[in-house]
Amino acid sequence: MERIKELTQELVAFGKHGICLAFSGGVDSAVLLKLAVDAGLPVLAVTFHTMLHPAADLEQAKKLAKQMGAPHWVLPINEFQNPKVMENPPDRCYHCKFMLFEQLADVAREQGLGCIMDGTNFDDLGEYRPGLRALQEWNVHSPLAECHVTKAEVREIAAKLGLSVASKPSAPCMATRFPYGDRFTRESLEQVERAEAQLKELGFYNVRVRCHRGIARIEVDKKDLGLAVQYGEEIVSIVKSQGFDYVTLDLEGFRSGSMDLHVQREKVD
């Protein structure tokens, strides 16, 4: 497969002196880790253990790295110590990513690894992602983006490589469930995490519980809107059990970055 060859060449070009890979356990970073291991490159997979990501993601990352035979570290990060993150401004992602990769850069330096990489793909560049600026400031290489590899192509490559996460849904940080300016707490993050986990058990592929104070706005894939209505009573019970007063179904369906609506408009204007 030509894309695999192209990515491997990119990894070798930048990673021959060692790669420190931000490894979430998602399909993007999993492809990079697999190709680096197969190419015999010195690579350390580092997973951030943060307050803003589901605990299940960490366990899957551990399992996946072990399956590939890759060295794996867990790097604890407490975003609650960063007031710029907790204020939840429109550029929250920048402040969070800067904090994460500042510490990852320390790991790379201490371990003598010459390059920091992450799994940003080409599609990500077309979305509102202020965190990309932090990656540039820390000189993080994103081979998927640099080789113009789209999300669909990443999944195709992952399937070709036999990775178990080839069809895994994207899992952005839990802060994306809250409108900018609304502060979140450990409790509110855990409420959303539990609600989404239980809704996925009903059979939804993509599901988001967006929090608008006491109102939960549920997003599922458009093709699953009928299923959501069918499971209406169960969904209401699950979500209200997590402390929400009202439960709504978004008829536009799931879309990444739906909380960025006004930010995107301001950017265009």
Secondary structure as GFF3:
##gff-version 3
##sequence-region A 1 269
A	DSSP	alpha_helix	2	15	.	.	.	ID=ss1
A	DSSP	beta_strand	19	22	.	.	.	ID=ss2
A	DSSP	alpha_helix	27	38	.	.	.	ID=ss3
A	DSSP	beta_strand	43	49	.	.	.	ID=ss4
A	DSSP	alpha_helix	55	68	.	.	.	ID=ss5
A	DSSP	beta_strand	72	76	.	.	.	ID=ss6
A	DSSP	three_ten_helix	79	81	.	.	.	ID=ss7
A	DSSP	alpha_helix	83	86	.	.	.	ID=ss8
A	DSSP	alpha_helix	92	110	.	.	.	ID=ss9
A	DSSP	beta_strand	115	117	.	.	.	ID=ss10
A	DSSP	three_ten_helix	122	126	.	.	.	ID=ss11
A	DSSP	alpha_helix	131	137	.	.	.	ID=ss12
A	DSSP	alpha_helix	143	146	.	.	.	ID=ss13
A	DSSP	alpha_helix	151	160	.	.	.	ID=ss14
A	DSSP	three_ten_helix	174	177	.	.	.	ID=ss15
A	DSSP	alpha_helix	186	200	.	.	.	ID=ss16
A	DSSP	beta_strand	207	212	.	.	.	ID=ss17
A	DSSP	beta_strand	215	220	.	.	.	ID=ss18
A	DSSP	three_ten_helix	222	224	.	.	.	ID=ss19
A	DSSP	alpha_helix	225	230	.	.	.	ID=ss20
A	DSSP	alpha_helix	232	240	.	.	.	ID=ss21
A	DSSP	beta_strand	246	249	.	.	.	ID=ss22
A	DSSP	three_ten_helix	258	260	.	.	.	ID=ss23
A	DSSP	alpha_helix	261	268	.	.	.	ID=ss24
###
